[in-house]
Amino acid sequence: MNINEKYDVIVIGGGHAGCEAALASSRMGVKTLMLNLYLDNIAMMPCNPSIGGPAKGHLVREIDALGGEMARAADASTQHLRWLNTSKGPAVRTLRAQCNPRKYSDHYRKALLSEKNLSLYQAEVTDLIIKNDIVQGVKISTGQIFESKAVILATGTYLGSKIHIGLTSHKSGPLGQIAATRFAKSLRKTGLEIGRLRTDTTPRLQKDTINWDILEKQESLKEQDKFSFFGEKKAYKGMVCALTRTNTQTHEIIKSYFSQSPLIQGTLDSTGPRYCPSIDDKIIRFPERETHPIFLEPTSPESQEVYMQNFSTSMCIESQFEAVRSIKGCENAHILRPGYSIEYDFVLPTQLEPWLETKKIKNLFLAGQINGTSGYEEAGAQGILAGINAALCVRGEAAVVLRRDESYLGVLIDDLITKGTKEPYRMFTGRCEYRLLLRHDNADERLAPIGHKIGLVSDEKWNKFLCLWKRMKEEQEKLEHIKISPSEKVNQTLRGAESSPLSEGILAADLLRRPEISWKILSTLIETTIDKELGERIAVSLKYKGYIDRQLKHVEKFARMEKLKIPHEFDFSAITGLSAEGKQKLITAQPRTLGHASRISGVPPTDIQLLWVAIENRHK
């Protein structure tokens, strides 16, 4: 790179959102620059070094289907892998990987440095260059200006960030990194509405000081598996996680230090995560519970660090040491890093378009925790979409907008831009009304066509997807014609699965539709070359066909509302009969479609009907 060089896209931040954004835009052929406070912190994991879990794992697969890097980074650094929600329906089943944070970061760094259209530079950004409400570049702390056609802000939790431990506080990014204080002040001058959020993290313990022998172990999957569609399946041995619990003594110790708690004493001026509260917050909110589960999760063999999942806290150091040592297995535990609370600025996401461009400032895109979200997966998913749309903006092409019925990422963004958030937003399967359509296993069918069209999924991978889908279709058609006749072997297998034995022949597809018959069982009764992963996808499509068809009809029913566009600069105040609250919400949100308007919190159905009529009359 040269100091006076001009770029198509500049990405500010090298976290999970920034990495995916920079990779997406550069791989789409536009000249990209990533600026980060400290290049050694590329894709850093300041909280739990894990990828996946309910809804989050779905997002990782969607990033992979679009042509992103997160699934491959996870596969390259996985130390411990588990399937979650296996006792529940297929819509919510997903993988969760414990990753080595250094290997994860190294994978992203190598991927970034290998891109010919991408330059990396360590610098502190202090200002956006904006003229006539159009972003035109950035200024760094040493005075240089980098010009660009589009800018992506992926600043994570660094904006005006402050760390709290007990009643002490200091300006800092996560894990003692530099806070982006000057840029936070500059961003407030742009006219964007800024809020304040908080997240907490846990103490890190030294592995050798924990008594693992008395704890309930959680071993990795014995079977080989992986996150990426084209990753190499592996089985992981050597790392063991463990389950322990708090107790009444732990709770009494924490209560005794409430006088030094920033949460209790009101020294925090931000909202924390509702669905992942700190341990002190849990004790306040759930006084009837005598115990809370704690998962001890090693981060890497080299560091000896152990993450205490479910024990995030901003309590003082003395409280943390005493409380930790009251927990079974941790009686002699040494804390390597204390837990802390971090407060930071975010931009209210209702100011964004569905393609993550700000409404106020043209060509400025936002991704990750700056939009009020929480989690690596949510950040990475926003990052790849922001990178895609910044590149398309530079090329003068139409933006990619994902619907609620085609991706978890579509749900995530639609929730943010229509409802906003007053607390760190976390993705859950329960937020998705079409989750049987948006499974972990079928992200490729949903999103790979988009990834291939924009150039992120190579022709080689696309052809592999086509072959994969063809094989699945042919196998499913084959099952509709293969007849399984009753025999001692067949009925013995069925009885072993607690399924009714056969008295007459049955089609293989009909047998697979039985709830208790898995692909693994069926594959012992027929000749097939389909592996377990593809077989289970076929089984889901057959078993749940009725439910899937019902959801598809529901999608079709609301398609007209989703597609009915609201004219640009539509005058909502001119609609007679709108409620005062509904009118104000519509004017503030400036929805692009009727479907978007229908999901804005505080807009009643009667207002939507009036708006629908007004739009139709305008079109006529």
C-alpha positions as CSV (number, residue, x, y, z in Angstrom):
1,M,0.0,0.0,0.0
2,N,1.0,3.6,-0.5
3,I,0.1,6.5,1.8
4,N,-1.8,8.4,-0.9
5,E,-3.5,5.3,-2.4
6,K,-7.2,5.4,-3.0
7,Y,-9.4,2.4,-2.2
8,D,-12.9,1.2,-3.1
9,V,-13.7,-0.1,0.4
10,I,-12.1,0.7,3.8
11,V,-13.0,-1.6,6.7
12,I,-12.4,-0.2,10.2
13,G,-11.8,-3.1,12.7
14,G,-10.3,-6.5,12.5
15,G,-12.7,-8.5,14.6
16,H,-15.0,-11.2,13.3
17,A,-17.2,-8.7,11.5
18,G,-14.3,-6.8,10.0
19,C,-12.5,-9.9,8.8
20,E,-15.6,-11.3,7.0
21,A,-16.3,-7.8,5.5
22,A,-12.8,-7.3,4.3
23,L,-12.6,-10.8,2.8
24,A,-15.9,-10.5,1.1
25,S,-15.3,-7.2,-0.6
26,S,-11.7,-8.0,-1.7
27,R,-12.8,-11.5,-3.0
28,M,-15.5,-9.7,-5.1
29,G,-12.7,-7.9,-6.9
30,V,-12.8,-4.4,-5.2
31,K,-9.7,-2.8,-3.8
32,T,-10.0,-3.0,0.0
33,L,-8.1,-1.7,3.0
34,M,-8.5,-3.0,6.6
35,L,-7.4,-0.7,9.4
36,N,-7.1,-2.2,12.9
37,L,-5.8,-0.8,16.2
38,Y,-3.4,-3.8,16.6
39,L,-2.9,-6.4,13.9
40,D,-2.0,-9.1,16.4
41,N,-5.6,-8.9,17.5
42,I,-7.1,-10.1,14.2
43,A,-10.3,-12.2,15.0
44,M,-9.5,-12.1,18.7
45,M,-11.8,-14.1,21.0
46,P,-12.1,-11.9,24.2
47,C,-15.0,-14.0,25.5
48,N,-15.6,-17.7,25.3
49,P,-13.4,-19.2,22.5
50,S,-16.2,-21.2,21.0
51,I,-18.1,-21.1,17.7
52,G,-21.6,-22.3,17.2
53,G,-24.5,-23.3,19.4
54,P,-28.3,-22.9,18.9
55,A,-28.9,-20.2,16.1
56,K,-25.3,-19.2,16.2
57,G,-24.2,-22.4,14.5
58,H,-26.9,-21.8,11.9
59,L,-25.3,-18.4,11.2
60,V,-21.9,-20.0,10.8
61,R,-23.2,-22.4,8.2
62,E,-24.9,-19.5,6.4
63,I,-21.6,-17.5,6.3
64,D,-20.0,-20.6,4.8
65,A,-22.7,-21.1,2.2
66,L,-22.3,-17.4,1.1
67,G,-18.5,-18.0,0.7
68,G,-17.3,-16.7,4.0
69,E,-14.4,-17.9,6.3
70,M,-15.8,-18.4,9.8
71,A,-16.6,-22.1,9.4
72,R,-13.2,-22.8,7.9
73,A,-11.5,-20.9,10.7
74,A,-13.5,-22.9,13.3
75,D,-12.6,-26.2,11.6
76,A,-8.9,-25.2,11.6
77,S,-8.8,-24.5,15.3
78,T,-11.4,-26.9,16.8
79,Q,-10.3,-28.8,19.9
80,H,-13.6,-30.0,21.2
81,L,-16.8,-30.5,19.2
82,R,-20.4,-31.4,20.2
83,W,-23.9,-31.5,18.7
84,L,-26.4,-29.5,20.8
85,N,-30.2,-30.0,21.0
86,T,-29.9,-33.6,19.7
87,S,-33.0,-34.6,21.8
88,K,-35.1,-31.8,20.0
89,G,-36.3,-31.4,16.5
90,P,-34.0,-31.0,13.5
91,A,-34.7,-27.3,13.2
92,V,-32.7,-26.5,16.3
93,R,-29.9,-29.0,16.2
94,T,-26.5,-27.5,15.6
95,L,-22.7,-27.9,16.2
96,R,-20.7,-26.1,18.9
97,A,-16.9,-26.1,18.7
98,Q,-14.4,-25.1,21.4
99,C,-11.6,-23.5,19.5
100,N,-7.9,-22.7,20.1
101,P,-8.1,-18.8,19.9
102,R,-4.5,-18.5,18.6
103,K,-5.1,-21.0,15.7
104,Y,-8.4,-19.3,15.0
105,S,-6.9,-15.9,14.7
106,D,-3.9,-17.2,12.7
107,H,-6.3,-18.8,10.2
108,Y,-8.0,-15.4,9.6
109,R,-4.7,-13.6,9.5
110,K,-3.4,-15.9,6.8
111,A,-6.6,-15.7,4.8
112,L,-6.5,-11.8,4.9
113,L,-2.8,-11.6,4.0
114,S,-3.4,-14.0,1.0
115,E,-6.0,-11.8,-0.7
116,K,-4.5,-9.8,-3.6
117,N,-7.1,-7.1,-3.5
118,L,-6.7,-6.5,0.3
119,S,-4.2,-4.4,2.2
120,L,-3.8,-4.4,6.0
121,Y,-2.5,-1.5,8.1
122,Q,-2.2,-1.0,11.9
123,A,-3.6,2.4,12.7
124,E,-6.0,4.3,15.0
125,V,-8.9,5.8,13.0
126,T,-9.9,9.1,14.4
127,D,-12.4,10.6,11.9
128,L,-14.7,9.8,9.0
129,I,-14.3,12.1,6.0
130,I,-17.9,13.0,5.0
131,K,-19.0,15.5,2.4
132,N,-22.7,16.2,1.5
133,D,-23.7,13.2,3.7
134,I,-21.5,10.9,1.6
135,V,-18.6,9.2,3.3
136,Q,-15.4,9.6,1.3
137,G,-12.7,8.1,3.5
138,V,-11.1,8.1,6.9
139,K,-8.4,10.0,8.8
140,I,-5.9,8.2,11.2
141,S,-4.2,9.4,14.3
142,T,-0.9,10.3,12.5
143,G,-2.8,12.7,10.3
144,Q,-3.0,10.7,7.0
145,I,-6.2,10.5,5.1
146,F,-7.3,7.4,3.1
147,E,-9.9,8.0,0.5
148,S,-12.5,5.4,-0.5
149,K,-15.8,5.0,-2.2
150,A,-17.3,3.1,0.8
151,V,-16.5,2.6,4.5
152,I,-17.5,-0.3,6.8
153,L,-17.5,0.3,10.5
154,A,-16.8,-3.0,12.4
155,T,-15.5,-1.5,15.6
156,G,-16.7,-4.1,18.1
157,T,-16.7,-3.1,21.7
158,Y,-13.8,-0.5,21.4
159,L,-15.9,2.7,20.8
160,G,-15.4,4.8,24.0
161,S,-15.0,1.6,25.9
162,K,-14.5,1.4,29.6
163,I,-13.6,-1.5,31.8
164,H,-15.2,-2.0,35.3
165,I,-13.9,-4.3,38.0
166,G,-15.6,-3.6,41.3
167,L,-15.9,0.1,41.9
168,T,-12.7,0.8,39.8
169,S,-12.9,1.7,36.1
170,H,-10.6,2.7,33.4
171,K,-10.7,3.4,29.6
172,S,-9.8,0.2,27.8
173,G,-10.8,-2.2,25.1
174,P,-11.4,-5.9,25.8
175,L,-8.6,-7.8,27.5
176,G,-6.6,-4.6,28.1
177,Q,-6.5,-3.4,24.5
178,I,-6.6,0.3,23.4
179,A,-10.0,2.0,23.5
180,A,-11.1,3.9,20.4
181,T,-11.9,7.1,22.3
182,R,-11.2,9.7,19.7
183,F,-13.1,7.9,17.0
184,A,-16.1,7.5,19.4
185,K,-16.2,11.3,19.9
186,S,-15.9,11.9,16.2
187,L,-18.7,9.5,15.4
188,R,-21.1,11.3,17.7
189,K,-20.6,14.5,15.6
190,T,-21.9,12.8,12.4
191,G,-25.5,13.0,13.6
192,L,-26.0,9.3,14.0
193,E,-27.9,8.4,17.2
194,I,-25.5,6.7,19.6
195,G,-26.4,4.5,22.6
196,R,-24.4,2.7,25.3
197,L,-24.3,-1.1,26.0
198,R,-22.4,-3.4,28.3
199,T,-21.2,-7.0,28.2
200,D,-19.4,-9.0,30.9
201,T,-16.7,-11.7,30.8
202,T,-15.5,-14.3,33.2
203,P,-12.4,-15.0,35.3
204,R,-9.9,-17.2,33.5
205,L,-8.5,-20.0,35.7
206,Q,-5.2,-21.9,35.5
207,K,-5.9,-25.4,34.3
208,D,-3.4,-27.2,36.6
209,T,-5.0,-25.6,39.7
210,I,-8.4,-27.2,39.1
211,N,-9.3,-30.7,40.5
212,W,-10.7,-32.2,37.3
213,D,-11.0,-35.7,38.8
214,I,-14.1,-34.8,40.9
215,L,-16.0,-33.1,38.1
216,E,-18.5,-34.3,35.6
217,K,-16.7,-34.6,32.3
218,Q,-17.9,-33.5,28.8
219,E,-15.9,-35.2,26.1
220,S,-15.8,-34.3,22.4
221,L,-17.8,-36.1,19.8
222,K,-16.4,-39.6,19.0
223,E,-17.6,-39.4,15.4
224,Q,-15.9,-37.3,12.9
225,D,-17.6,-34.0,11.9
226,K,-17.0,-30.4,10.8
227,F,-18.6,-27.0,10.3
228,S,-17.7,-26.1,6.8
229,F,-19.5,-27.7,3.9
230,F,-16.2,-28.5,2.3
231,G,-14.2,-29.0,5.5
232,E,-12.4,-32.2,6.5
233,K,-14.3,-34.3,9.0
234,K,-12.3,-35.0,12.2
235,A,-12.7,-36.4,15.6
236,Y,-11.1,-34.5,18.4
237,K,-9.4,-36.1,21.5
238,G,-7.4,-34.7,24.3
239,M,-9.5,-31.8,25.5
240,V,-12.1,-32.4,28.1
241,C,-14.6,-29.8,29.4
242,A,-16.3,-30.2,32.8
243,L,-19.5,-29.2,34.6
244,T,-19.6,-27.9,38.1
245,R,-22.1,-25.6,40.0
246,T,-22.2,-22.7,42.3
247,N,-23.7,-23.3,45.8
248,T,-25.2,-21.4,48.6
249,Q,-21.8,-20.5,50.0
250,T,-20.8,-19.0,46.6
251,H,-23.9,-16.9,46.6
252,E,-23.4,-15.7,50.2
253,I,-19.8,-14.6,49.3
254,I,-21.0,-12.6,46.3
255,K,-23.8,-11.0,48.3
256,S,-21.3,-10.0,51.0
257,Y,-19.4,-7.9,48.4
258,F,-22.5,-6.1,46.9
259,S,-21.3,-2.9,48.5
260,Q,-18.4,-3.0,45.9
261,S,-20.5,-4.1,43.0
262,P,-20.8,-1.6,40.1
263,L,-24.1,-3.3,39.1
264,I,-25.6,-2.9,42.6
265,Q,-24.1,0.5,43.3
266,G,-25.2,2.0,40.0
267,T,-21.9,3.0,38.6
268,L,-22.7,1.4,35.3
269,D,-24.5,3.7,32.8
270,S,-25.4,1.0,30.2
271,T,-27.6,-2.0,29.7
272,G,-26.2,-5.5,29.9
273,P,-27.3,-8.7,28.1
274,R,-30.6,-10.1,29.4
275,Y,-30.0,-13.6,28.2
276,C,-26.5,-14.0,29.5
277,P,-26.5,-12.1,32.8
278,S,-23.5,-11.9,35.1
279,I,-23.4,-14.3,38.1
280,D,-24.2,-11.4,40.5
281,D,-27.1,-10.4,38.4
282,K,-28.4,-14.0,38.4
283,I,-28.3,-14.1,42.2
284,I,-30.4,-10.9,42.3
285,R,-32.9,-12.0,39.7
286,F,-33.3,-15.6,40.8
287,P,-33.1,-15.6,44.6
288,E,-34.9,-18.9,44.8
289,R,-32.2,-20.8,43.0
290,E,-29.5,-22.3,45.2
291,T,-27.2,-23.3,42.4
292,H,-26.2,-22.3,38.8
293,P,-24.3,-24.5,36.4
294,I,-20.7,-23.6,35.5
295,F,-18.9,-25.0,32.5
296,L,-15.1,-25.1,32.7
297,E,-13.7,-24.9,29.2
298,P,-10.0,-24.9,28.5
299,T,-8.9,-22.4,25.8
300,S,-5.7,-24.0,24.5
301,P,-2.9,-26.4,25.7
302,E,-0.3,-23.6,25.5
303,S,-2.1,-21.0,27.6
304,Q,-3.4,-23.3,30.4
305,E,-6.4,-20.8,30.5
306,V,-9.8,-22.2,31.4
307,Y,-13.0,-20.1,30.7
308,M,-15.7,-20.3,33.3
309,Q,-18.8,-20.3,31.1
310,N,-21.9,-18.8,33.0
311,F,-19.7,-17.0,35.6
312,S,-19.3,-13.6,34.0
313,T,-18.9,-10.8,36.6
314,S,-17.9,-7.3,37.2
315,M,-17.4,-7.9,41.0
316,C,-14.2,-6.8,42.8
317,I,-11.0,-9.0,42.7
318,E,-11.5,-10.2,46.3
319,S,-15.0,-11.4,45.6
320,Q,-13.9,-13.2,42.4
321,F,-11.2,-15.2,44.2
322,E,-13.3,-16.1,47.2
323,A,-16.4,-17.0,45.1
324,V,-14.4,-19.1,42.6
325,R,-12.7,-21.1,45.4
326,S,-16.1,-22.0,46.9
327,I,-17.0,-24.0,43.8
328,K,-16.5,-27.7,43.6
329,G,-13.2,-28.5,41.8
330,C,-12.0,-24.9,42.1
331,E,-11.0,-24.9,45.8
332,N,-7.4,-24.2,44.9
333,A,-8.0,-22.5,41.5
334,H,-5.7,-19.6,40.5
335,I,-7.2,-16.7,38.5
336,L,-5.0,-15.8,35.6
337,R,-7.3,-13.0,34.4
338,P,-10.2,-11.4,36.4
339,G,-13.6,-11.1,35.0
340,Y,-14.8,-7.6,34.1
341,S,-17.6,-5.6,32.6
342,I,-17.0,-3.5,29.5
343,E,-19.2,-0.6,28.4
344,Y,-19.1,0.8,24.8
345,D,-20.9,2.9,22.3
346,F,-23.2,1.5,19.6
347,V,-25.2,3.0,16.8
348,L,-29.0,2.5,17.1
349,P,-29.6,0.0,14.3
350,T,-33.0,1.4,13.3
351,Q,-30.9,4.0,11.4
352,L,-29.8,1.2,8.9
353,E,-31.1,0.0,5.6
354,P,-31.7,-3.8,5.2
355,W,-28.4,-4.0,3.4
356,L,-26.6,-2.4,6.4
357,E,-25.9,1.0,4.9
358,T,-26.8,4.0,7.1
359,K,-29.8,6.0,6.0
360,K,-28.2,9.3,7.0
361,I,-24.7,8.8,5.5
362,K,-24.5,7.3,2.0
363,N,-21.9,4.5,1.4
364,L,-21.3,4.0,5.1
365,F,-22.0,0.5,6.3
366,L,-22.1,-0.9,9.8
367,A,-21.5,-4.5,11.0
368,G,-21.2,-6.3,14.3
369,Q,-21.4,-5.0,17.8
370,I,-21.6,-1.4,16.7
371,N,-25.2,-2.4,15.6
372,G,-26.0,-3.6,19.1
373,T,-25.5,-7.3,18.7
374,S,-23.5,-9.7,20.9
375,G,-21.4,-12.7,19.7
376,Y,-18.8,-13.7,17.2
377,E,-21.3,-15.4,14.9
378,E,-23.7,-12.5,14.8
379,A,-20.8,-10.2,14.0
380,G,-19.3,-12.4,11.3
381,A,-22.7,-12.8,9.6
382,Q,-23.3,-9.0,9.5
383,G,-19.7,-8.6,8.3
384,I,-20.0,-10.7,5.2
385,L,-23.3,-9.0,4.2
386,A,-21.8,-5.5,4.8
387,G,-18.7,-6.5,2.7
388,I,-20.9,-7.9,-0.1
389,N,-23.1,-4.8,-0.2
390,A,-20.2,-2.4,0.0
391,A,-18.6,-4.1,-3.0
392,L,-21.9,-4.1,-4.9
393,C,-22.3,-0.4,-4.0
394,V,-18.9,0.4,-5.5
395,R,-19.7,-1.6,-8.6
396,G,-23.0,0.2,-9.0
397,E,-25.1,-3.0,-8.6
398,A,-28.2,-3.7,-6.5
399,A,-27.7,-4.6,-2.9
400,V,-28.3,-8.1,-1.5
401,V,-31.2,-8.1,1.0
402,L,-31.9,-11.4,2.8
403,R,-35.5,-12.2,3.9
404,R,-36.7,-13.7,7.2
405,D,-37.8,-16.9,5.4
406,E,-34.4,-17.6,3.7
407,S,-31.8,-17.1,6.5
408,Y,-31.2,-16.5,10.2
409,L,-29.1,-13.5,9.0
410,G,-32.2,-12.1,7.4
411,V,-34.1,-12.5,10.8
412,L,-31.2,-10.9,12.6
413,I,-31.0,-7.8,10.4
414,D,-34.8,-7.4,10.1
415,D,-35.1,-7.5,13.9
416,L,-32.4,-4.9,14.3
417,I,-33.7,-2.4,11.7
418,T,-37.4,-2.7,12.6
419,K,-37.3,-3.2,16.4
420,G,-33.9,-1.8,17.4
421,T,-32.4,-3.0,20.6
422,K,-31.9,-1.6,24.1
423,E,-29.6,-4.5,25.2
424,P,-27.0,-6.6,23.4
425,Y,-28.9,-8.6,20.8
426,R,-28.3,-12.3,20.7
427,M,-29.6,-14.7,18.0
428,F,-31.9,-17.5,19.2
429,T,-33.8,-20.1,17.3
430,G,-37.0,-18.8,18.9
431,R,-36.7,-15.5,17.1
432,C,-37.1,-17.3,13.8
433,E,-40.7,-18.1,12.7
434,Y,-39.6,-20.3,9.8
435,R,-36.9,-22.3,11.6
436,L,-37.9,-25.6,10.0
437,L,-37.0,-24.0,6.6
438,L,-33.7,-22.6,8.0
439,R,-32.0,-25.6,9.4
440,H,-28.3,-26.1,10.1
441,D,-28.1,-28.8,7.4
442,N,-29.6,-26.9,4.4
443,A,-27.9,-23.5,4.5
444,D,-26.1,-24.4,1.2
445,E,-29.4,-24.8,-0.6
446,R,-30.7,-21.5,0.7
447,L,-27.7,-19.3,0.3
448,A,-25.0,-20.8,-2.0
449,P,-26.9,-19.6,-5.1
450,I,-26.5,-16.1,-3.9
451,G,-22.8,-16.7,-3.0
452,H,-22.1,-18.0,-6.4
453,K,-24.0,-15.3,-8.2
454,I,-21.9,-12.5,-6.5
455,G,-18.6,-14.4,-7.0
456,L,-17.8,-15.6,-3.4
457,V,-18.6,-19.3,-4.1
458,S,-16.2,-20.5,-6.8
459,D,-17.3,-22.4,-9.8
460,E,-15.5,-25.5,-8.4
461,K,-17.5,-25.4,-5.2
462,W,-20.7,-24.5,-7.0
463,N,-20.4,-27.6,-9.2
464,K,-19.8,-29.7,-6.1
465,F,-23.0,-28.3,-4.6
466,L,-24.9,-29.1,-7.8
467,C,-23.6,-32.7,-7.7
468,L,-24.5,-32.9,-4.0
469,W,-28.1,-31.7,-4.5
470,K,-28.5,-34.0,-7.5
471,R,-27.4,-37.0,-5.5
472,M,-29.9,-36.2,-2.7
473,K,-32.7,-35.8,-5.2
474,E,-32.0,-39.0,-6.9
475,E,-31.7,-40.9,-3.7
476,Q,-35.0,-39.5,-2.4
477,E,-36.7,-40.5,-5.7
478,K,-35.2,-43.9,-5.3
479,L,-36.6,-44.3,-1.8
480,E,-40.1,-43.7,-3.2
481,H,-39.7,-46.8,-5.4
482,I,-37.7,-49.3,-3.3
483,K,-40.0,-51.7,-1.5
484,I,-38.8,-53.4,1.7
485,S,-40.3,-56.8,2.3
486,P,-40.9,-58.3,5.7
487,S,-38.2,-60.7,6.9
488,E,-36.7,-61.8,10.2
489,K,-33.7,-59.4,9.8
490,V,-36.0,-56.5,8.9
491,N,-38.4,-57.1,11.8
492,Q,-35.6,-57.7,14.2
493,T,-34.1,-54.3,13.3
494,L,-37.5,-52.6,13.6
495,R,-38.2,-54.2,17.0
496,G,-34.7,-53.0,18.1
497,A,-35.8,-49.5,17.2
498,E,-39.1,-49.9,19.0
499,S,-40.9,-49.7,15.7
500,S,-43.8,-51.9,14.5
501,P,-42.6,-55.0,12.5
502,L,-43.7,-55.5,8.9
503,S,-46.5,-57.9,7.9
504,E,-46.4,-56.7,4.3
505,G,-44.0,-54.7,2.0
506,I,-43.5,-51.0,2.6
507,L,-41.8,-48.3,0.5
508,A,-38.4,-47.3,2.0
509,A,-39.5,-43.6,2.0
510,D,-42.6,-44.5,4.1
511,L,-40.5,-46.5,6.5
512,L,-38.1,-43.6,6.9
513,R,-41.1,-41.3,7.6
514,R,-41.6,-43.2,10.9
515,P,-40.4,-40.9,13.7
516,E,-38.3,-43.6,15.3
517,I,-36.5,-44.7,12.1
518,S,-33.3,-42.8,11.4
519,W,-31.2,-42.9,8.2
520,K,-28.7,-45.0,10.1
521,I,-31.3,-47.7,10.7
522,L,-32.7,-47.6,7.2
523,S,-29.3,-47.8,5.6
524,T,-28.8,-51.3,7.1
525,L,-32.0,-52.4,5.3
526,I,-31.3,-51.1,1.8
527,E,-28.3,-50.7,-0.5
528,T,-27.1,-47.1,-0.6
529,T,-24.0,-45.0,-1.3
530,I,-25.3,-41.9,0.5
531,D,-23.3,-41.1,3.7
532,K,-24.9,-40.3,7.1
533,E,-24.9,-36.5,6.7
534,L,-26.7,-36.5,3.4
535,G,-29.0,-39.4,4.5
536,E,-30.1,-37.4,7.6
537,R,-30.9,-34.4,5.3
538,I,-33.1,-36.7,3.2
539,A,-34.7,-38.1,6.3
540,V,-35.6,-34.7,7.6
541,S,-37.2,-33.6,4.3
542,L,-39.4,-36.8,4.2
543,K,-40.3,-36.9,7.9
544,Y,-41.2,-33.2,8.1
545,K,-42.6,-32.7,4.6
546,G,-46.1,-31.7,5.9
547,Y,-44.7,-29.1,8.3
548,I,-42.3,-27.8,5.7
549,D,-45.1,-27.4,3.2
550,R,-47.2,-25.6,5.8
551,Q,-44.4,-23.1,6.4
552,L,-43.9,-22.6,2.7
553,K,-47.6,-21.7,2.3
554,H,-47.2,-19.3,5.2
555,V,-44.3,-17.7,3.4
556,E,-46.3,-17.4,0.2
557,K,-49.2,-15.8,2.1
558,F,-47.1,-13.0,3.3
559,A,-44.9,-12.6,0.2
560,R,-47.1,-9.8,-1.2
561,M,-46.6,-7.7,2.0
562,E,-42.9,-8.4,1.9
563,K,-42.6,-7.4,-1.8
564,L,-44.9,-4.4,-1.7
565,K,-42.4,-1.5,-1.8
566,I,-43.1,1.8,-0.1
567,P,-42.2,4.7,-2.4
568,H,-39.0,6.6,-1.6
569,E,-39.7,9.7,0.7
570,F,-43.3,8.5,1.2
571,D,-45.2,11.0,3.4
572,F,-46.5,8.9,6.3
573,S,-47.9,12.0,8.1
574,A,-50.4,12.5,5.2
575,I,-52.2,9.2,5.9
576,T,-55.5,10.0,7.6
577,G,-56.4,7.8,10.6
578,L,-52.9,6.7,11.6
579,S,-52.4,6.5,15.3
580,A,-50.0,9.0,16.8
581,E,-47.5,6.4,17.9
582,G,-47.7,4.5,14.6
583,K,-47.2,7.6,12.6
584,Q,-44.1,8.6,14.6
585,K,-42.6,5.1,14.4
586,L,-43.1,4.9,10.6
587,I,-41.6,8.4,10.1
588,T,-38.6,7.4,12.3
589,A,-38.0,4.0,10.8
590,Q,-38.7,4.9,7.1
591,P,-39.6,1.2,6.2
592,R,-38.9,0.1,2.6
593,T,-41.7,-2.4,2.3
594,L,-45.1,-3.1,3.9
595,G,-43.7,-6.3,5.5
596,H,-41.0,-4.2,7.1
597,A,-43.5,-1.7,8.4
598,S,-45.7,-4.5,9.8
599,R,-42.9,-5.7,12.1
600,I,-42.0,-2.3,13.6
601,S,-42.7,-2.3,17.3
602,G,-45.6,-0.1,18.3
603,V,-47.3,0.1,14.9
604,P,-50.8,-1.5,15.2
605,P,-52.4,-3.7,12.5
606,T,-55.0,-1.1,11.8
607,D,-52.2,1.4,10.8
608,I,-50.7,-1.3,8.5
609,Q,-54.1,-1.7,6.7
610,L,-54.3,2.1,6.2
611,L,-50.7,2.2,5.0
612,W,-51.5,-0.7,2.6
613,V,-54.4,1.2,1.1
614,A,-52.4,4.4,0.8
615,I,-49.5,2.6,-1.0
616,E,-51.9,0.9,-3.4
617,N,-53.6,4.3,-4.2
618,R,-50.2,5.9,-4.7
619,H,-49.2,3.1,-7.2
620,K,-52.5,3.5,-9.1
